[in-house]
Amino acid sequence: MIPQRLQADDGYELWLKYTRIADPTVAATYRRQLQGWRVVSEGATAEVVRTELRRALPGLFGKAIPEAAGGVNHQLVIGTSQSPLLASLHNKVAGLAADGFVITHTRIQGKESIAIVSATETGMLYGVFHFLRLLQTGQPLAEVSSAPKTKVRILNHWDNLDRTVERGYAGFSLWDWHKLPDYLDPRYTDYARANASIGINGAVLTNVNANALVLTPMYLEKVRALADVFRPYGIKVYLTARFSAPIELGNLPTADPLNKEVRTWWQDKIREIYTYIPDFGGFTVKANSEGQPGPQNYGRTHADGANMLAEALQPYHGIVMWRAFVYDHQVPEDRTRQAYNEFKPLDGKFLPNVMVQVKNGPLDFQPREPFHPLFGAMPSTALLPEFQLTQEYLGFATHLFYQAPLFKECLDADTYARGKGSPVSNVIDGTLDQHTLTGMAGVANIGNDRNWCGHPLAQANWYAFGRLAWDHQLSPSTVADEWIRMTLHQDAAVVQTIRAMLLATRETTVRYMTPLGLHHIMGWNHHYGPAPWIKDKERADWTSVYYHRADAQGIGFDRSSRGSNALGQYHPPVQALYNDLQQCPESYLLWFHHVPWNHTMRSGRTLWNELCYTYQQGVDSVASMQTQWKTLHGKVDGALHTQVTSLLAIQYQEATWWRDACLLYFQQFSKQPLPTGVPKPARTLEDYQRLEFPYAPGIRPKW
Ligand code: BDP
């Protein structure tokens, strides 16, 4: 007998495994409703649908479901509403946002049918993936009507042309530039399938710290090859535009966005790009940030720069995603204020095909940050939120960190821009200020590791990002549930254990890394491990001491009205929530306040003791995760179990390292003992300070 699986589950198939439906009753119910299937549209996307169903259905049911060209009773009929057979369903999809779809029970040519229909080919594909998700997760085949809440659902790859990935922890870049365009790695197709299955419709192929070479013909041919693979899956390609490209590639003396020759250079370049890729999506731009060139080099504004590109892209319906992650080189009083300072005055000055891309928080993808004050502050500008799926500040690909709760915390935060009930989600889905250009960007955690994301469970973050970009109202728990059932196991008890583990990871990591609102106290440059002692670097705001401000009195950054007043950038009810030390939610306490060591916390403990206990709780929670995972031995795939067991052991060691290094360091200021229950660190502070990691992964080559 040939074993069903010759190989251990290596994670390559992601959530598209289509393992056999375990419950025979459920399978039989589905089978009664699925006597045959047919795709009644033609074209490349229809072909993709056929291929996916030919792969999925035999997997799910253990045998093929016939393709019923002539129609049978209890059939699945898939197509666009332009297909004559489905024309009667036109009204059901007409009102949906672009690429929305309907799954409905109806009669087609007198036959009882389930129809999957959309006004667009891509919507039809999304409908099919949704239908397959229902089968994979054992849900009833009830009527569904679904449409994306945002338009540009896009991954940002921080991939360099030499295939290194900035802040990437899952191997090298997927894009094999050297062998493109002639060799098309089948992985490109699997990448596209995975994205389409969760509604992602765009990929920025290159690093925000951009290389102009990608705009040259040699590379555009390669980009075209990728675009051609992705197109049937509804995925557009985008590139990062290096602002100084007119100098570097065009030999112009300047890249001034108001200079006529510069503008002509970009117009020509963009026209050229569209000859290669007729549906090219547009550009992401990091300008005047961390040494990148930009319009300010010429005394121009971000709007001048963005609009120059937008104007040239506009005839082709391309867009510009201009990043607000900027901070001035004249080191300021509080870095978290800078994006707002620079961008708020530009509200209303951007062309309609510009989105301003704003990180979820005002600093830089920390385990916890308050929402970015630009959300709710630029009503006349389309804002594109940026989340970081790759775990630069979240334990790389070694720590288990399910990010949906972090995304949700930001999306659900109330900006009060138009009074109570103005959450970030309604800023970015366009409903608050009537924007039609909307979206969500995620910095990809994908590389060429066999399992795509490094940690075998980190795929859940890619999955969750796509699902929440489609529908920000989904709960992290529902999304986790779906992902686990499709990827790991169908058994309810197993699903429950893994879901509980995933949902706890966010808070756990905050506790052992940056509790109570601490931030940016990680290793220098590579950002690996704890290093609250970092000081005396070329920029104060690249140090840890700048952020935690520990001294004999206390710890924390006073951003209240008595301090830097970064809080003043929020709407008054938000200010009211955080400004008073006594009222401020403790999860943000040290983000907004410098707090005395003996301040009494809600628990009744002093701040120092609370800090110690919270670090300890973080470590203990990792230990609990280890115990939970142990119970799954023999239940989930053996190789996967072993791998996650090892990674959790590393996570435990590193959580302990964070606790010990941080507490020893802060203890120098608090001058208080560790409370009972918090063990004495195994090593001295000096030992921790001496640790060096010159080859930590993902490091940025040159600042
Ligand atoms: C920081 C990363 C750096 C990125 C930068 C960005 O350390 O590598 O280039 O964000 O988002 O967090 O531009």
Residues whose N, C-alpha, C, O or C-beta is under 5 A from the ligand:
A	BS01	BDP	V208 F325 D364 R700
